[in-house]
């Protein structure tokens, strides 16, 4: 069976980090994804997807992403059943994120997340940030000479 989802959209609000009773990090957030076509009124329609991230992925999201930031989410769809306050049975479909990536660059978005003063988080084995307040440090690979930023105009790209 295959259950794989890849979405690219903008965060609808700042994510908030929570912890389970056993100490696992978890966050829930929504992303707004524009459809690839325009409706009859000439406007693009937008779909909103609920996402749940756990452990270091949740730490990364809360430390470095904020409302309006473009993100790419990879994960799986999951259906959850629950009862509302009135006792009615409800179902929710959400994306359980395996990976979350920046969908824009610092030049396009803001200079970091809304939660820069939080302690450093890690994602995928790379350490991001430090414990100083109001600072954003480049990931470790930023100083590696094998990785250099290309200085080209977006208009020169073939796509």
C-alpha positions in Angstrom: 0.0 0.0 0.0 1.2 3.5 -0.7 0.3 6.5 1.4 2.5 9.5 0.5 1.7 13.2 0.4 3.8 16.1 -0.7 2.3 19.6 -0.2 3.7 23.1 -0.7 1.9 26.0 0.9 2.1 28.8 3.4 1.6 28.5 7.2 -1.7 30.0 8.3 -0.4 30.9 11.8 2.7 30.5 13.9 3.1 26.9 15.1 3.2 26.2 18.8 5.3 23.5 20.4 3.7 21.1 22.9 5.0 18.1 24.7 3.2 14.8 25.5 3.3 13.4 29.0 6.3 11.3 28.0 8.1 14.4 26.8 7.8 14.0 23.0 7.6 17.2 21.0 4.5 17.7 18.9 3.0 20.6 16.9 -0.1 21.0 14.8 -0.4 23.6 12.1 -2.3 24.3 8.9 -1.0 25.2 5.5 -2.8 27.1 2.7 -2.2 25.5 -0.8 -3.3 27.3 -3.9 -4.8 25.2 -6.6 -3.0 25.2 -9.9 -5.9 26.6 -11.9 -8.2 29.7 -11.6 -11.9 29.5 -10.9 -14.6 31.1 -13.0 -14.0 34.4 -11.2 -10.4 34.4 -12.3 -9.1 33.8 -8.7 -7.1 30.8 -7.6 -8.9 28.7 -5.0 -7.1 27.7 -1.9 -7.2 24.5 0.1 -6.3 24.3 3.8 -4.6 21.2 5.2 -4.0 20.2 8.8 -0.5 18.9 9.6 1.0 17.2 12.6 4.7 17.0 13.2 6.5 15.0 15.9 9.9 15.0 17.6 12.8 16.9 15.9 10.5 17.8 13.0 8.2 19.5 15.4 11.1 21.3 17.0 12.4 22.5 13.6 8.9 23.8 12.6 8.4 25.7 15.8 12.0 27.2 15.9 12.3 28.2 12.3 8.9 28.7 10.6 6.3 31.3 11.1 2.9 32.5 9.7 3.1 33.2 6.0 6.3 31.2 5.4 6.3 28.8 2.4 6.9 25.2 3.4 7.1 21.8 1.8 5.6 19.0 3.8 6.2 15.3 3.1 4.3 12.7 5.0 1.2 10.5 5.0 -2.5 11.0 5.3 -4.1 9.8 8.4 -7.8 9.7 9.5 -8.6 10.3 13.1 -12.0 9.6 14.7 -13.2 11.6 17.7 -16.3 12.9 19.5 -17.2 16.5 19.8 -18.6 18.2 22.9 -22.1 17.2 21.9 -21.2 13.5 21.6 -21.3 13.4 17.8 -18.8 11.2 16.1 -16.4 13.2 13.9 -13.6 12.3 11.5 -10.5 14.4 10.6 -8.0 13.9 7.9 -4.6 15.3 8.5 -1.1 15.0 7.2 1.4 13.4 9.6 4.7 15.0 8.5 7.8 12.9 8.0 9.8 15.9 6.8 9.2 19.7 6.6 11.4 21.9 4.4 11.7 25.6 3.7 9.7 26.4 0.6 11.3 29.8 0.1 14.6 31.4 0.7 15.4 34.0 3.4 15.5 36.6 0.7 11.9 35.8 -0.2 10.6 35.3 3.3 11.5 36.7 6.6 14.9 36.4 8.3 13.9 33.3 10.3 11.1 32.0 12.4 8.9 33.9 14.8 10.5 31.8 17.6 14.1 32.8 17.2 14.7 33.3 20.9 13.9 29.6 21.6 16.7 27.1 22.2 18.2 25.5 19.1 16.4 22.6 17.5 17.7 20.0 15.1 16.3 18.4 12.0 17.8 15.7 9.9 21.0 15.6 12.0 21.9 19.2 11.4 22.0 21.7 14.2 20.2 25.0 13.5 20.7 28.1 15.6 22.1 28.6 19.0 20.9 29.6 22.4 21.3 33.4 22.0 18.2 35.4 21.7 17.1 37.2 18.5 19.7 35.6 16.3 19.6 33.3 13.3 22.7 31.3 12.4 23.2 29.6 9.1 23.2 25.8 9.2 26.6 24.1 9.6 26.9 23.5 5.8 26.7 27.3 5.1 30.4 27.6 5.8 31.4 24.5 3.9 33.2 25.5 0.7 31.6 22.7 -1.2 28.3 24.4 -0.9 28.1 27.9 -2.4 25.2 30.1 -3.2 24.6 30.7 -6.9 24.5 34.3 -7.9 22.0 34.2 -10.8 18.9 36.1 -11.7 15.7 34.0 -11.5 14.8 35.2 -15.0 17.8 33.2 -16.3 16.3 29.9 -15.1 14.7 27.7 -17.7 11.6 27.0 -15.7 
